[in-house]
Amino acid sequence: MGWKTLDDMDLAGRRVLTRVDLNVPVEDGRVTDATRIERIVPTVNTILEKGGSPVLMAHFGRPKGRPVPEMSLRQVVPALEAALGRQVIFMEKPGRAAIDATPADAVILLENTRFSPMEEANDPKMAQFLASLGDVYCNDAFSAAHRAHASTEGVAHLLPACAGRLMEEELSALERALARPERPVIAVVGGAKVSTKLELLGNLIGRMDAIVIGGGMANTFLAAQGLEVGKSLCERDLIPTAQEVIEKAGAAGCDLILPVDAVVAREFKAGADSEVVPVDAVPEDAMILDTGPRSVEVICARFETARTLVWNGPLGAFEIEPFNAATDAAALKAAELTEAGRLLSVAGGGDTVAALNSSGAAARFSYVSTAGGAFLEWLEGKTLPGVAALEQG
């Protein structure tokens, strides 16, 4: 752990420029899901408790470097005040004099950083301007740490820098799961396409004792073993690549766990007639939409022997019943083992979070990351600019 936390910083009487994630869903000017807002509360409270003044900055949407009224952070102020239980001062055009004129215990929110084209360009001028607004820099937005922007990377080199509570929690969970995992360690890698998970698989093969492959991407691996998958989603041009992954896993001593049975249907819709078949007996006119029950038993048995689990991607078309069954059953098993103290479970990625929430297992995992792109890039073994900047600070 080469980065500092809020506990390492003297914040008394200092303005703490704090990068947070407020990119929340909004309808008709009202926040419809305040989860990301609620997760920054511990950081804001810690800064205040240590005598600091939080100056929050964040992006919202993709305004492409110009002011867009519908993407103003002003609209999240009511939800932010509700979460913090205190007033928030919104500054559309901030300056150090205006900031210093506010009470020491004020919480300040700056306007959308992406209203300037200099943000995403990581322009040194914008980094210098942002640095002038604070005395200490705190990054609490792991979800934006894979972007080398002025507010996530540039400013971190110009002020004493540390990780906020959410960033600290996220990095600690990922380090326990990947850098220093208690073995055996197993991964679940699902989703629709192999093409989106090749870098992930390449990095995990050398780190995991076993990898469960599910979702539509499993069909390409089944086809790589010479099996017919009917009308299922299958990236046939990547069959040679899937064969290479199978060979590399074997050479690395990493077990690839593929489905032995599947739930198939002729239609992709809720309540469609479905049946369970062995993976070597998929009808020509059917498509695989979920991992089968025997496969789930195999997966759960491997969970029983594991000490660490990393999960990215569903095992089937979880959005539509009954094709959520495999994902739900495996997730609930992982949750059960986690609660029993037998498994460290870390999960993340957009579809993953939705699937685990749907199953009711999310709250029972050790850690569920809401950072989609950053979580995936970390699993892929990539350097995240926002984290690297903290480590150099």
ChimeraX attribute file (.defattr): number of C-alpha atoms within 10 A of each C-alpha:
attribute: neighborCount
match mode: 1-to-1
recipient: residues
	/A:1	8
	/A:2	9
	/A:3	17
	/A:4	19
	/A:5	16
	/A:6	18
	/A:7	14
	/A:8	11
	/A:9	15
	/A:10	14
	/A:11	21
	/A:12	15
	/A:13	14
	/A:14	18
	/A:15	25
	/A:16	26
	/A:17	29
	/A:18	30
	/A:19	26
	/A:20	29
	/A:21	22
	/A:22	24
	/A:23	19
	/A:24	17
	/A:25	16
	/A:26	15
	/A:27	8
	/A:28	8
	/A:29	13
	/A:30	14
	/A:31	19
	/A:32	12
	/A:33	13
	/A:34	18
	/A:35	14
	/A:36	18
	/A:37	21
	/A:38	15
	/A:39	17
	/A:40	23
	/A:41	16
	/A:42	14
	/A:43	23
	/A:44	23
	/A:45	17
	/A:46	17
	/A:47	26
	/A:48	20
	/A:49	13
	/A:50	16
	/A:51	17
	/A:52	24
	/A:53	31
	/A:54	29
	/A:55	26
	/A:56	23
	/A:57	22
	/A:58	21
	/A:59	23
	/A:60	20
	/A:61	17
	/A:62	12
	/A:63	19
	/A:64	13
	/A:65	16
	/A:66	13
	/A:67	16
	/A:68	14
	/A:69	11
	/A:70	14
	/A:71	21
	/A:72	21
	/A:73	24
	/A:74	18
	/A:75	16
	/A:76	23
	/A:77	17
	/A:78	14
	/A:79	17
	/A:80	22
	/A:81	15
	/A:82	14
	/A:83	16
	/A:84	18
	/A:85	10
	/A:86	11
	/A:87	14
	/A:88	18
	/A:89	17
	/A:90	18
	/A:91	16
	/A:92	13
	/A:93	8
	/A:94	16
	/A:95	14
	/A:96	14
	/A:97	9
	/A:98	11
	/A:99	19
	/A:100	14
	/A:101	8
	/A:102	13
	/A:103	9
	/A:104	17
	/A:105	15
	/A:106	18
	/A:107	23
	/A:108	21
	/A:109	24
	/A:110	21
	/A:111	21
	/A:112	26
	/A:113	26
	/A:114	26
	/A:115	22
	/A:116	15
	/A:117	16
	/A:118	18
	/A:119	24
	/A:120	18
	/A:121	15
	/A:122	19
	/A:123	16
	/A:124	15
	/A:125	14
	/A:126	21
	/A:127	22
	/A:128	16
	/A:129	15
	/A:130	24
	/A:131	23
	/A:132	15
	/A:133	20
	/A:134	22
	/A:135	18
	/A:136	24
	/A:137	30
	/A:138	32
	/A:139	32
	/A:140	28
	/A:141	28
	/A:142	30
	/A:143	20
	/A:144	27
	/A:145	28
	/A:146	24
	/A:147	19
	/A:148	19
	/A:149	24
	/A:150	26
	/A:151	32
	/A:152	32
	/A:153	24
	/A:154	25
	/A:155	29
	/A:156	28
	/A:157	16
	/A:158	17
	/A:159	20
	/A:160	18
	/A:161	28
	/A:162	27
	/A:163	28
	/A:164	28
	/A:165	24
	/A:166	20
	/A:167	23
	/A:168	22
	/A:169	15
	/A:170	22
	/A:171	19
	/A:172	14
	/A:173	21
	/A:174	21
	/A:175	13
	/A:176	15
	/A:177	24
	/A:178	20
	/A:179	11
	/A:180	9
	/A:181	20
	/A:182	15
	/A:183	14
	/A:184	16
	/A:185	24
	/A:186	29
	/A:187	28
	/A:188	20
	/A:189	24
	/A:190	24
	/A:191	21
	/A:192	22
	/A:193	18
	/A:194	26
	/A:195	13
	/A:196	11
	/A:197	18
	/A:198	15
	/A:199	16
	/A:200	19
	/A:201	21
	/A:202	16
	/A:203	15
	/A:204	23
	/A:205	23
	/A:206	15
	/A:207	18
	/A:208	25
	/A:209	19
	/A:210	23
	/A:211	26
	/A:212	21
	/A:213	26
	/A:214	26
	/A:215	26
	/A:216	26
	/A:217	24
	/A:218	28
	/A:219	31
	/A:220	28
	/A:221	28
	/A:222	21
	/A:223	21
	/A:224	19
	/A:225	13
	/A:226	11
	/A:227	15
	/A:228	18
	/A:229	23
	/A:230	18
	/A:231	16
	/A:232	20
	/A:233	18
	/A:234	23
	/A:235	18
	/A:236	14
	/A:237	10
	/A:238	17
	/A:239	20
	/A:240	14
	/A:241	17
	/A:242	24
	/A:243	17
	/A:244	13
	/A:245	18
	/A:246	18
	/A:247	13
	/A:248	15
	/A:249	22
	/A:250	13
	/A:251	12
	/A:252	13
	/A:253	13
	/A:254	20
	/A:255	17
	/A:256	21
	/A:257	18
	/A:258	19
	/A:259	26
	/A:260	17
	/A:261	21
	/A:262	26
	/A:263	24
	/A:264	29
	/A:265	24
	/A:266	18
	/A:267	14
	/A:268	17
	/A:269	14
	/A:270	11
	/A:271	12
	/A:272	15
	/A:273	12
	/A:274	19
	/A:275	13
	/A:276	18
	/A:277	17
	/A:278	14
	/A:279	22
	/A:280	15
	/A:281	14
	/A:282	23
	/A:283	17
	/A:284	12
	/A:285	13
	/A:286	19
	/A:287	24
	/A:288	33
	/A:289	27
	/A:290	28
	/A:291	31
	/A:292	25
	/A:293	19
	/A:294	16
	/A:295	21
	/A:296	23
	/A:297	14
	/A:298	17
	/A:299	24
	/A:300	19
	/A:301	13
	/A:302	17
	/A:303	22
	/A:304	14
	/A:305	14
	/A:306	22
	/A:307	20
	/A:308	24
	/A:309	28
	/A:310	24
	/A:311	22
	/A:312	24
	/A:313	25
	/A:314	32
	/A:315	34
	/A:316	30
	/A:317	24
	/A:318	24
	/A:319	15
	/A:320	15
	/A:321	12
	/A:322	19
	/A:323	27
	/A:324	21
	/A:325	22
	/A:326	28
	/A:327	27
	/A:328	23
	/A:329	18
	/A:330	25
	/A:331	26
	/A:332	20
	/A:333	19
	/A:334	29
	/A:335	24
	/A:336	16
	/A:337	21
	/A:338	19
	/A:339	15
	/A:340	9
	/A:341	11
	/A:342	17
	/A:343	24
	/A:344	24
	/A:345	28
	/A:346	23
	/A:347	25
	/A:348	24
	/A:349	21
	/A:350	16
	/A:351	17
	/A:352	26
	/A:353	23
	/A:354	18
	/A:355	24
	/A:356	26
	/A:357	15
	/A:358	15
	/A:359	18
	/A:360	14
	/A:361	20
	/A:362	24
	/A:363	11
	/A:364	18
	/A:365	22
	/A:366	18
	/A:367	19
	/A:368	22
	/A:369	22
	/A:370	20
	/A:371	21
	/A:372	18
	/A:373	18
	/A:374	24
	/A:375	25
	/A:376	19
	/A:377	16
	/A:378	19
	/A:379	21
	/A:380	17
	/A:381	14
	/A:382	14
	/A:383	13
	/A:384	19
	/A:385	18
	/A:386	28
	/A:387	26
	/A:388	16
	/A:389	21
	/A:390	23
	/A:391	16
	/A:392	12
	/A:393	16
